[in-house]
Amino acid sequence: MAAPEDGRPLQQSKKARRRLVLFSKAGASLLFLVILLHFINASDFLETVRRIDLRYLALSMVVSGFMIFISCLKWKLFLDLQQKPVPLRLLMRYYYIGYYFSNLLPSNVGGDVARAYYAGRHIKSHGHAAISVFMERGTGLLLLLLLAVLAPACLPGLFTHPGIIVPAFLAASLLVLLAVLLMMRRHGRDLGRWLHRILDGLIALPGGRGLRRSEGGMRAMVERFASSLAGLQEKFAALVRVLRNDQLALLQVTLITVLFYLLTFLNVYVSCLAFGEEPSLLAIAAVVPAAILVSMVPVSLGSLGLTEGAYVFYLGLIGINSAASLAMALLFRFKMLVNGLIGLVLSHRAVSPGAGEP
């Protein structure tokens, strides 16, 4: 009977840490927004919004919907490769529900987790569903990293700007790290033992007395790190095995992923047109990968403020008015909220097992 009491302080500590992270991210979002609004002329922004071209706005909504369709097509491909087919219409529903979890629901459950849950419930295998979601996201991330390194070459002068150099360097470093992790897969199980030996050596040093006092926590952290890294290695290995054994699938995944980013660039281009800006599509392709990569840094609440600031900064490098850039970024935010509302409606049809499913 005492066990629950013993675990209560640990649970309270975890809740306190989660609240601290939540408040810190909310504070970061507020700070980003304050800084951003400080550099945007309010009257210019309002005038930009007033003269929005509804034709391009509608086209932007259509492009965004097609991007979701393409993502679900790739997701379905990875499920089919695992002999776990799911109708495309259901995957579309789950994808919108993922938007609901990511953008409207105040919980720790992310959109990808929700997608894996619903798909896993349908195919009666949450493991296969989780791998398919990881593969769909992972292939997109790999191409994004490559684009962050290579796309600025579309406008060679960009490589002299730190805002381009830093994301490109980090993207290249991540690609190298992923390659190393993949090559180290056979030694993944030994990693924990190696780290424990390193910790033993540090503790044995003359100045290691302080480490002894926190030895238990450090060893637990080593175990969690080694376990997470081994899981990551296994997922990447599964991805490589599937694609290596099916060349047609590899070609399909590559083409779908490339098409997704072409649509991403088109989405930005059309949204700029909606607010009276006419950038070069090539220039957009040169800077948008870096903007997306920066917006993925998990320092703000739902990337609020960070995403908008990234687009204002990077589109400014190719001459886009800051008021139009902010309006365009807020349009993207609005479309995510709309997708979340659609997901909210669809989630009520999927509350009970099998609800609305064939």
N, C-alpha and C positions, 0 to 999 in steps of 0.2 A: 504493500500500500504506500510505501514511502517513495517508490520510484518516480511517480509523477511529480512529487514535491522536489525531488533531486533535479529533475530536468527543467523545472520552471525557470530558474535564473538564466539558464542557457537560452530558453525560448524568448525570455524577455530581452536578453542581450541581442539576439538576432532581430527581434522586432525593432529595437532601438536603432540598430545599425541600418535597417531598411528605411526607417523614418528619416534618419540622418542623410542617407543617400538621396531619398526623395526630395527632402527640403533643399539639399545642396544643388540638385539638378534644377529644381524650380527657381532657386536663386540665380543660377547660371543663366537660365532662359530669360529671366527678368533683366539681368545685366546686359545680355546680348541685345535684347530689344531696346533698352534704353540707349545703348551706344549707337545702335542702328538708326533709331529715330532722331538722334542728335545730329546725324550727318545727312538726313533727308529733309528737304524743304517741304513742309506740310501742304502748302498751297500747290506746289508742283505735283505732289503725289495725288491730291484730290482732283486736280485738273486731268491728270493722266487717267485716273479711274473713270472720270466722267465721259471721256471720249473713247471709251472701249468699243471696239468693233465687234458686234454681237455675232457676226458671221464667223470670224476667227475664234471667238470664244466657243461657239458650238463645235467647230472643227477640233479645237483643243480637247473638248470633252470626248469626242469620238475617238481621237487618237489615244487618249488615256484608257478608254474602254478596250481598244484593240490591244494595248500593251498588256492588260490583264488577261485577255484571251490568249495571247502568245505565251505568257508565263504559264498558264494552265495547260497549254498544249505541251510544253516541255515537261511540266510536272507529270502529266499523263504518260508521256513517253517513258519516264523513269519508273513509274509504277508498272507499266506494261512489260518493261524489261525484267522486272522481278516476278512476272506472272501474277500480278495483282491488279487487274484492270479495274478502273473506275470510270463511269460515264463522264464525259467532259462537262456536261451541265452541272453535275454534282461538284466537280472540282471548282467550277466557277463560283458556285454558291459558297463553298468552303473558303475560297480566296477572299470573297467579300466579307465573310464572317471574320476572317483574319484581320481585315481592316478595322472592323468593329472593335476587336480586342486590342489592337495596337493604338487606335486613335480616340476611342470614346469610352472605353471601360477602364475605370481606375483600379487596376489590379496588376499583379506581377506576371500575369499570363500574357506572353507576347503573341503576335499574330501567327508566327510560324508554329508555335506550340499548339495553338488552337487548330490550325490547319492539319497538323499531324494527328491530333486527337480525333477530329471528325473523319478524316480519311481512314485512320486506323480502325475506327469503330465500324466503318463500312466494309473494309476488307478483312476485319477480325485479326489484324496484326499491326499493333502500334509501332513495332520495330521496323517493319518494311515501310510504313508510312513516314516515319521519322527519317529514314535513309533517303526516301524520295524527295522530301522537303529539303534536306541537306544538299542533295545533288542539284536540285533546281536552283537553290540559292548559291551553292558553291561554284557552279560553272559560271554564273553571272558575275560573281565576285572575281573570279580568275580573269575574265575578260576585262572587267573594270580596272583591275590592277595593270594589265597590259596596256590598256588605253591611257591610263594616267601617265605611263612611262612614254608611250609612243605618240599619242595624239597631238601633244604640243608641237611636234615637228611639222604639223600642217601650217603653223605660223612660226617659223624658226626663231624669230626675235623673242618669243615668249620664254625661251630657255634662259634668258638673262634675268628673269624676274624671280625673286625668292619664293613668291607665292606659287610658282610652277615648279621650281627646282625641289623644294622640300617635299611636296606630295609625290613627285616623281621618284625621288630618292627612297622615300618610305615604301612606296608601292614596289619598287625594285627589290628592296630589302625583304619585304614580305614574300615576294615570289621566290627569292633565294631560300628563305626560311622554310617555306612549304616544300620546296624541292628537297631540302636537307631532311625534313621530317619524314618525307616519303622514303628516302633512301635509308633512314635509320629505323624503319618499321620493324625489322627483324630484331633490333636491339631495344625496342620500346619497353619490354618487360624488365630489362636490366637497368633501365634509367633510374627507377626508384632506389635500387641497391647502390648505384653509383652516387646518387645524391646523398644517401645516408652515410656513405663512406666519407664524402667531402665534409659533411656536417661533423662526423666523428673527428676528422682531422682538425677542423676549426675549434672544436671544444677542447681538444688536447693541447692547443697552443697555450703559451703562458698567459695570454690575455683572454682566454676563453671562459673565464669564470662567469661573466655576465650571460654568456650563451647557455650555460648549464641551467640557469634559473628558468629559462624559457624553452628548455630542450623539448618538453612534451608538445608544446604548441608548434614549434618549428618542425618536428617530425610529422605531426599531423598535416601541416601545410605541405611538406614534401610529398606525402602520400597523395593528397588531393591533386597536387600539380602533376605528379607522375601518372595518376589515373586519368586525369583530363587529357593529358597529352597522348597517352596510349589510345584513348577513345577517338581523339582527333585523327591520329595516324590510321586507325582501323577504318574510319569513314572515308578518308582519302584513298586508302588502298582499295576499298570496295568500289569507289567511283572509278578509279583507274582500271580495275579488273573488268568492270562492266563495259566500259567504253573500248578497252583494248580488244575484247572478245567479239565486239560487234561493230565493224567499221561503218556500216550503214547508220547505226544509231549514233556513232561519233559524228558523222557528217550531219545528221539531222539536228543533233544538239548544238553543233557549231553554228549551223545556219540560223536556227531559231534564236540563239543567243545574240548573234550579230544583228539579226532583224530587230530584236528587242532594243538594242542600243541605237540603231538607226531611227527607230520610232521615238526613242528618248530625245535624240537630237531634234527630230521633227517636232516633237511636243514643245520643246523650248522655243524653236523657231516660230511656230504658229502662235504661241502665247505672246512672244515679243511683237508679232504683227498685230495682235489684238490690242496692244497698247501703243501702237503707232511707231514702233521701232522696226527697222528692216536690216537685221544683221546678215552677214554671210553665214550660210549653213556650215561651211568649212571652219569658220572662226568659232562657231558654237561647238563643233566637234572637238576643237582644240582645247577648250577650257572647261566644258561641262564635266568630263570625267574627274578632274581635280575637285570641282565644286561638290560633286556627289560624294567623293571620298572624304572630304573634310566634313561634310554634313553627317557622316556615319560615326564620327567620334562621339562616344557615349558620355558627354559631359553636361547635356541639358535635358530637360524633360520633353521626351518625344522629339528631340532635335529642334524644338521651338526656339526661334531666335538664331540658332547656329545655321540652320539651313538657309533661312532668309538672308542672313549676313553673308554666307558663302556665295550665294547667287549674285548678290549686289556687288561683292568684291570681284568675282571672276568675270562676270559679264561686263563690269567696268573696264577690265583689261582690254576688251575688244570694242570699247566705245559706246556701250549701251548706257543710256541715261539711268542714274541710280533710282529715280522715282519709278521708271518703267520696270527696272529689275525687281524692285521690291513688290510692285503690283503683280508682276508675273509670279514671283515666289509665293505671294499670298494666294494667288489663284491656285497654285499647286496644293497649298495647304487646304483651301476650300474644297478642292476635288477629293482630297483624302478624307475629309470629313463627310462629304456626300457619299463616298464609297463606304465609309463606316456606318452611315445611316442605312444604306442598302443592306449592309451586313447585319445590322440590328434587326431589320424586318425579316431577313432570311433566317436568322438564328432562331426565331420563334417557331419556325417550321421544322427545326432540327433539334428541338429540346429533348424529345423522347426518342429512344433508340428506334431507328428506322423511319422516323417521321418524314413523310414527304419523299421517301426513297423507294425505288422499285424493289 
